[in-house]
Amino acid sequence: MEDAFVLLITDRPDLRRTLARGIDLVMPCRTVSAWPEGGARPALVVIDLPAAGADAVRADTALTPTLVLERDAARRRPTSPILKTLPAATRREAILADAFAMIEVAIARTRVLDARSAAATTIVSEIFDSAALGAPFQPSEIDRGTEIVLAAVSEVGIGDWLATVWRHDAGVYQHTLGVAGYAAAFGGRVGLSRADRHRLTKAALLHDIGKARIPVEILNKPGRLTAEEMRLMRRHPEIGAGLLDAQGGFDPAIVEVVRHHHEKLDGTGYPAGLRDGAITDLVRIVAICDVFSALTERRTYRDSVAAPEALATMEGMKGHLDRALMQAFAPVALGRAVEVV
């Protein structure tokens, strides 16, 4: 686990020194007195704070392996494979033993996540290859890729999923898996049913397949497209929807997403210039995930934009995106923990 670290959050200097020295023997340990906003996510969080402070940190680490040193003897937190609780007075050796065991859990989770990312990337590359060659899509593989993304985001959260995807992939596949990840997290955030989360994530996974028929030199051009290049690029939604229609058997709502994810509420989008109620909620959600993912990804011609700045940019796109859905999406965009049932 390259660059992995344990985050020890404590307001007790003596414990900070003794625990950090022990944890450092197994994995680098960073010590702070409060949860840091932004930055890399730790492999394990050890919380040694009063109850209110511990609860606040847990709100941000719900999907991260966490060891809580509980100062309230009467408090009984639910435990799980990624959440353990010990009395704050526990001996240092016993705390370290549990911390080491949870580091092993974190390492195992990372290995599983790496495997899922590799499998999802392979599936997406095969989908794009089929689109480029005019070969039939394999619906069972598309569903498997969808379930991989849903499972990963459910178990580790959108932040860790994106970090893994960005480590192992680049370009259009990275964008596809990022948009699908945001869609999965958004569906969990707003409480969609299991079937609706699958449909939303599947639509996101397929939204850009038309780009398989766009020349690579246009897709990867490190600069502004010419008018003719832009005309070709703007054909990808109709191309993708046409490929799905030609094969048949795809949910019409998903085909709608592929065809219309660049429409805007004020009618200035493409390819059809749809307005307001003519744009379905599924299309609106994927459009938000698509724009946010594009802004926050590093491209050959620009650096990535931080999440708060990307959200501010999107808020300024008056008449383009659904404002109510944008408000619901903000916690996902800012990386707050989203637990999916």
KOLZA-325896 format. One record per residue (C-alpha): residue in three letters; x, y, z; residue number from 1. Coordinates in Angstrom, 3 decimals, m for minus. Example, Ala and Ser with C-alpha at 12.3 -4.5 7.8 and 13.67 -1.06 7.14 Angstrom:
<sites>
  code        px        py        pz  pos
   ALA    12.300    m4.500     7.800    1
   SER    13.670    m1.060     7.140    2
</sites>
This chain:
<sites>
  code        px        py        pz  pos
   MET     0.000     0.000     0.000    1
   GLU     2.164     2.807    m1.310    2
   ASP     1.646     6.128     0.530    3
   ALA    m0.740     4.483     3.031    4
   PHE    m0.767     5.922     6.529    5
   VAL    m2.562     5.770     9.877    6
   LEU    m4.147     8.960    11.215    7
   LEU    m4.091     9.274    15.016    8
   ILE    m6.455    11.983    16.271    9
   THR    m5.884    12.740    19.941   10
   ASP    m5.721    15.659    22.365   11
   ARG    m3.438    13.745    24.763   12
   PRO     0.255    14.461    24.002   13
   ASP     1.552    11.500    26.018   14
   LEU    m0.641     9.014    24.135   15
   ARG     0.222    10.694    20.840   16
   ARG     3.907     9.978    21.363   17
   THR     3.641     6.421    22.628   18
   LEU     1.019     5.187    20.163   19
   ALA     2.576     6.895    17.151   20
   ARG     5.936     5.268    17.843   21
   GLY     4.330     1.831    17.955   22
   ILE     2.148     2.309    14.869   23
   ASP     5.126     3.657    12.902   24
   LEU     6.703     0.208    13.148   25
   VAL     3.995    m1.146    10.826   26
   MET     2.720     1.853     8.846   27
   PRO     3.562     5.582     8.873   28
   CYS     1.497     7.418    11.485   29
   ARG     0.377    11.033    11.268   30
   THR    m0.886    12.720    14.424   31
   VAL    m3.369    15.588    14.654   32
   SER    m5.759    16.978    17.249   33
   ALA    m8.762    17.359    14.909   34
   TRP   m10.016    15.827    11.665   35
   PRO    m8.241    17.516     8.721   36
   GLU   m10.469    18.676     5.877   37
   GLY    m9.364    17.477     2.444   38
   GLY    m6.158    15.669     1.609   39
   ALA    m5.443    11.966     1.296   40
   ARG    m7.624     9.545     3.221   41
   PRO    m5.872     7.343     5.777   42
   ALA    m5.863     3.556     5.708   43
   LEU    m6.876     3.561     9.403   44
   VAL    m8.123     6.249    11.785   45
   VAL    m7.478     5.996    15.531   46
   ILE    m9.724     8.406    17.462   47
   ASP    m8.904     9.448    21.023   48
   LEU   m11.193    12.399    21.715   49
   PRO   m14.100    13.303    24.008   50
   ALA   m17.424    11.826    22.870   51
   ALA   m18.611    14.865    20.896   52
   GLY   m15.333    15.153    19.011   53
   ALA   m15.229    11.434    18.301   54
   ASP   m18.780    11.512    16.935   55
   ALA   m17.925    14.418    14.631   56
   VAL   m14.928    12.556    13.215   57
   ARG   m16.958     9.369    12.751   58
   ALA   m19.354    11.307    10.511   59
   ASP   m16.438    11.791     8.102   60
   THR   m14.901     8.320     8.459   61
   ALA   m17.961     6.056     8.265   62
   LEU   m16.415     3.994     5.459   63
   THR   m12.804     4.075     6.718   64
   PRO   m11.430     1.452     9.158   65
   THR   m11.571     3.184    12.533   66
   LEU   m10.462     2.373    16.078   67
   VAL   m12.203     4.511    18.722   68
   LEU   m10.729     4.877    22.205   69
   GLU   m13.953     5.490    24.107   70
   ARG   m13.717     7.822    27.110   71
   ASP   m17.360     7.388    28.105   72
   ALA   m17.429     4.052    29.922   73
   ALA   m21.214     3.804    29.508   74
   ARG   m21.071     4.360    25.738   75
   ARG   m21.568     1.290    23.568   76
   ARG   m20.865     1.838    19.872   77
   PRO   m21.883    m0.767    17.298   78
   THR   m18.874    m2.673    15.999   79
   SER   m18.109    m4.036    12.547   80
   PRO   m15.083    m5.336    10.642   81
   ILE   m14.070    m1.707    10.054   82
   LEU   m15.116    m0.193    13.405   83
   LYS   m13.655    m1.255    16.751   84
   THR   m13.994     0.352    20.171   85
   LEU   m11.729     0.083    23.199   86
   PRO   m11.934     1.849    26.564   87
   ALA    m9.612     4.848    26.548   88
   ALA    m7.793     3.414    29.572   89
   THR    m6.764     0.261    27.672   90
   ARG    m3.058    m0.583    27.890   91
   ARG    m0.883     0.649    25.020   92
   GLU     0.045    m2.896    23.985   93
   ALA    m3.607    m3.916    23.615   94
   ILE    m4.435    m0.773    21.625   95
   LEU    m1.522    m1.452    19.283   96
   ALA    m2.584    m5.078    18.839   97
   ASP    m6.043    m3.983    17.664   98
   ALA    m4.543    m1.232    15.506   99
   PHE    m2.209    m3.724    13.809  100
   ALA    m5.126    m6.101    13.167  101
   MET    m7.142    m3.284    11.600  102
   ILE    m4.191    m2.276     9.424  103
   GLU    m4.334    m5.816     8.026  104
   VAL    m8.049    m5.284     7.313  105
   ALA    m7.221    m2.026     5.525  106
   ILE    m4.533    m3.720     3.424  107
   ALA    m6.958    m6.484     2.433  108
   ARG    m9.622    m3.907     1.495  109
   THR    m7.122    m2.096    m0.698  110
   ARG    m6.210    m5.300    m2.511  111
   VAL    m9.880    m6.032    m3.182  112
   LEU   m10.437    m2.454    m4.363  113
   ASP    m7.444    m2.666    m6.713  114
   ALA    m8.828    m5.887    m8.177  115
   ARG   m12.270    m4.331    m8.639  116
   SER   m10.807    m1.285   m10.333  117
   ALA    m8.790    m3.475   m12.700  118
   ALA   m11.843    m5.611   m13.506  119
   ALA   m14.056    m2.571   m14.095  120
   THR   m11.416    m0.973   m16.333  121
   THR   m11.194    m4.169   m18.387  122
   ILE   m14.970    m4.285   m18.788  123
   VAL   m15.173    m0.619   m19.812  124
   SER   m12.331    m1.070   m22.311  125
   GLU   m14.175    m4.052   m23.810  126
   ILE   m17.387    m2.000   m24.069  127
   PHE   m15.515     0.744   m25.919  128
   ASP   m13.751    m1.801   m28.141  129
   SER   m17.121    m3.300   m29.080  130
   ALA   m18.474     0.161   m29.869  131
   ALA   m15.441     1.014   m31.996  132
   LEU   m15.559    m2.252   m33.965  133
   GLY   m19.330    m2.512   m34.293  134
   ALA   m19.316    m5.766   m32.319  135
   PRO   m22.260    m6.717   m30.070  136
   PHE   m22.206    m5.491   m26.484  137
   GLN   m22.297    m8.149   m23.769  138
   PRO   m25.174    m7.144   m21.441  139
   SER   m24.036    m9.521   m18.690  140
   GLU   m20.581    m7.899   m18.628  141
   ILE   m22.097    m4.415   m18.535  142
   ASP   m24.198    m5.493   m15.545  143
   ARG   m21.118    m7.012   m13.895  144
   GLY   m19.201    m3.766   m14.347  145
   THR   m22.125    m1.861   m12.870  146
   GLU   m22.217    m4.119    m9.810  147
   ILE   m18.447    m3.776    m9.332  148
   VAL   m18.772     0.006    m9.145  149
   LEU   m21.801    m0.164    m6.832  150
   ALA   m20.082    m2.602    m4.475  151
   ALA   m16.843    m0.622    m4.354  152
   VAL   m18.498     2.734    m3.670  153
   SER   m20.792     1.138    m1.088  154
   GLU   m17.904    m0.431     0.818  155
   VAL   m15.130     2.175     0.631  156
   GLY   m16.804     5.392    m0.531  157
   ILE   m16.419     7.564    m3.593  158
   GLY   m13.084     9.058    m2.480  159
   ASP   m11.199     5.774    m2.242  160
   TRP   m12.823     4.481    m5.450  161
   LEU   m11.682     7.541    m7.401  162
   ALA    m8.194     7.438    m5.901  163
   THR    m7.824     3.830    m7.027  164
   VAL    m9.216     4.473   m10.511  165
   TRP    m6.961     7.505   m10.964  166
   ARG    m3.924     5.474    m9.892  167
   HIS    m4.511     2.756   m12.449  168
   ASP    m6.189     4.368   m15.431  169
   ALA    m6.296     7.489   m17.553  170
   GLY    m8.358     9.136   m20.246  171
   VAL   m11.874     8.191   m21.255  172
   TYR   m12.009     4.998   m19.132  173
   GLN   m11.029     6.966   m16.029  174
   HIS   m13.753     9.499   m16.750  175
   THR   m16.337     6.762   m17.337  176
   LEU   m15.509     5.006   m14.061  177
   GLY   m15.458     8.339   m12.230  178
   VAL   m18.901     9.350   m13.493  179
   ALA   m20.248     5.883   m12.653  180
   GLY   m18.757     6.162    m9.162  181
   TYR   m20.363     9.542    m8.544  182
   ALA   m23.683     8.207    m9.841  183
   ALA   m23.496     5.220    m7.483  184
   ALA   m22.665     7.476    m4.526  185
   PHE   m25.409     9.949    m5.449  186
   GLY   m27.977     7.170    m5.702  187
   GLY   m27.028     6.011    m2.224  188
   ARG   m27.131     9.538    m0.864  189
   VAL   m30.705    10.212    m2.002  190
   GLY   m31.968     6.758    m1.037  191
   LEU   m32.736     5.265    m4.437  192
   SER   m33.847     1.643    m4.479  193
   ARG   m31.306    m1.046    m5.357  194
   ALA   m32.775    m1.413    m8.846  195
   ASP   m32.754     2.345    m9.464  196
   ARG   m29.141     2.657    m8.256  197
   HIS   m28.182    m0.096   m10.686  198
   ARG   m29.979     1.654   m13.559  199
   LEU   m28.389     5.020   m12.733  200
   THR   m24.878     3.581   m12.417  201
   LYS   m25.288     1.518   m15.589  202
   ALA   m26.416     4.614   m17.489  203
   ALA   m23.339     6.472   m16.247  204
   LEU   m21.090     3.576   m17.263  205
   LEU   m22.470     3.746   m20.815  206
   HIS   m22.978     7.496   m21.195  207
   ASP   m19.864     8.169   m23.298  208
   ILE   m19.648     5.017   m25.436  209
   GLY   m20.196     7.104   m28.560  210
   LYS   m16.689     8.500   m28.025  211
   ALA   m15.371     5.126   m29.188  212
   ARG   m16.238     6.303   m32.723  213
   ILE   m14.568     9.726   m32.339  214
   PRO   m10.968     9.986   m33.658  215
   VAL    m8.404     9.578   m30.865  216
   GLU    m6.533    12.704   m31.954  217
   ILE    m9.681    14.717   m31.222  218
   LEU   m10.377    13.016   m27.885  219
   ASN    m6.797    13.548   m26.697  220
   LYS    m6.100    16.921   m28.288  221
   PRO    m4.188    19.077   m25.745  222
   GLY    m6.007    22.301   m26.511  223
   ARG    m9.127    23.933   m27.898  224
   LEU   m10.950    22.030   m30.651  225
   THR   m11.575    23.606   m34.034  226
   ALA   m15.159    24.183   m35.150  227
   GLU   m15.064    21.017   m37.277  228
   GLU   m13.520    18.966   m34.463  229
   MET   m16.190    20.222   m32.071  230
   ARG   m18.891    19.281   m34.578  231
   LEU   m17.510    15.729   m34.666  232
   MET   m17.130    15.560   m30.877  233
   ARG   m20.735    16.653   m30.384  234
   ARG   m21.927    13.676   m32.385  235
   HIS   m20.892    11.197   m29.676  236
   PRO   m24.228    11.202   m27.757  237
   GLU   m26.246    10.298   m30.856  238
   ILE   m23.627     7.792   m31.992  239
   GLY   m23.703     6.034   m28.609  240
   ALA   m27.496     5.945   m28.420  241
   GLY   m27.607     4.675   m31.990  242
   LEU   m25.307     1.787   m31.112  243
   LEU   m27.575     0.745   m28.227  244
   ASP   m30.718     1.122   m30.336  245
   ALA   m29.185    m0.932   m33.149  246
   GLN   m28.468    m3.853   m30.829  247
   GLY   m31.755    m3.557   m28.939  248
   GLY   m32.650    m4.827   m25.487  249
   PHE   m31.407    m1.787   m23.557  250
   ASP   m33.587     0.110   m21.084  251
   PRO   m34.998     3.154   m22.947  252
   ALA   m34.200     5.329   m19.908  253
   ILE   m30.523     4.385   m20.218  254
   VAL   m30.516     5.088   m23.959  255
   GLU   m32.006     8.508   m23.109  256
   VAL   m29.041     9.221   m20.828  257
   VAL   m26.552     8.269   m23.527  258
   ARG   m28.344    10.461   m26.088  259
   HIS   m29.133    13.499   m23.927  260
   HIS   m26.491    13.850   m21.182  261
   HIS   m25.269    17.104   m22.806  262
   GLU   m28.702    18.751   m22.847  263
   LYS   m29.218    21.856   m20.673  264
   LEU   m32.366    23.005   m18.920  265
   ASP   m32.429    26.299   m20.843  266
   GLY   m32.392    24.505   m24.201  267
   THR   m28.815    25.438   m25.165  268
   GLY   m27.466    21.885   m24.980  269
   TYR   m27.150    19.216   m27.646  270
   PRO   m28.027    17.182   m29.665  271
   ALA   m31.756    18.020   m29.478  272
   GLY   m31.853    21.307   m27.555  273
   LEU   m34.274    19.833   m24.997  274
   ARG   m35.635    22.117   m22.280  275
   ASP   m36.876    21.743   m18.703  276
   GLY   m39.411    18.916   m18.339  277
   ALA   m38.261    17.194   m21.517  278
   ILE   m35.040    16.240   m19.697  279
   THR   m35.553    13.259   m17.379  280
   ASP   m34.224    13.092   m13.817  281
   LEU   m31.877    10.255   m14.790  282
   VAL   m30.347    12.429   m17.515  283
   ARG   m30.085    15.391   m15.111  284
   ILE   m28.241    13.342   m12.497  285
   VAL   m25.736    11.852   m14.937  286
   ALA   m25.185    15.315   m16.449  287
   ILE   m24.213    16.658   m13.012  288
   CYS   m21.879    13.716   m12.363  289
   ASP   m20.380    14.124   m15.843  290
   VAL   m19.638    17.842   m15.493  291
   PHE   m18.238    17.522   m11.969  292
   SER   m16.034    14.575   m12.897  293
   ALA   m14.706    16.410   m15.964  294
   LEU   m13.848    19.505   m13.921  295
   THR   m12.027    17.589   m11.182  296
   GLU    m9.995    15.295   m13.452  297
   ARG    m6.515    16.197   m14.606  298
   ARG    m6.445    16.670   m18.373  299
   THR    m3.534    16.972   m20.802  300
   TYR    m4.338    20.656   m21.304  301
   ARG    m5.123    21.690   m17.703  302
   ASP    m4.799    20.733   m14.062  303
   SER    m7.682    19.357   m12.051  304
   VAL    m9.981    21.699   m10.126  305
   ALA   m10.641    21.235    m6.396  306
   ALA   m14.123    20.016    m5.474  307
   PRO   m15.365    23.277    m3.857  308
   GLU   m14.174    25.289    m6.874  309
   ALA   m15.815    22.822    m9.268  310
   LEU   m19.113    23.089    m7.384  311
   ALA   m18.901    26.884    m7.478  312
   THR   m18.302    26.760   m11.230  313
   MET   m21.326    24.515   m11.689  314
   GLU   m23.495    26.778    m9.525  315
   GLY   m22.567    29.561   m11.930  316
   MET   m23.895    27.607   m14.923  317
   LYS   m27.280    29.310   m14.693  318
   GLY   m30.019    27.462   m16.525  319
   HIS   m27.847    24.452   m17.323  320
   LEU   m28.087    22.072   m14.347  321
   ASP   m30.900    21.135   m11.949  322
   ARG   m30.352    23.250    m8.812  323
   ALA   m32.212    20.933    m6.422  324
   LEU   m30.210    17.932    m7.605  325
   MET   m27.029    20.015    m7.355  326
   GLN   m27.757    20.658    m3.679  327
   ALA   m28.259    16.940    m3.093  328
   PHE   m25.051    16.156    m4.980  329
   ALA   m22.841    18.585    m3.023  330
   PRO   m22.124    16.245    m0.057  331
   VAL   m21.073    13.511    m2.496  332
   ALA   m18.858    15.951    m4.385  333
   LEU   m17.192    17.090    m1.171  334
   GLY   m16.331    13.522    m0.273  335
   ARG   m18.530    13.142     2.782  336
   ALA   m19.127     9.546     3.725  337
   VAL   m22.090     7.951     1.978  338
   GLU   m23.236     4.630     3.359  339
   VAL   m25.297     2.572     0.914  340
   VAL   m27.665    m0.044     2.258  341
</sites>
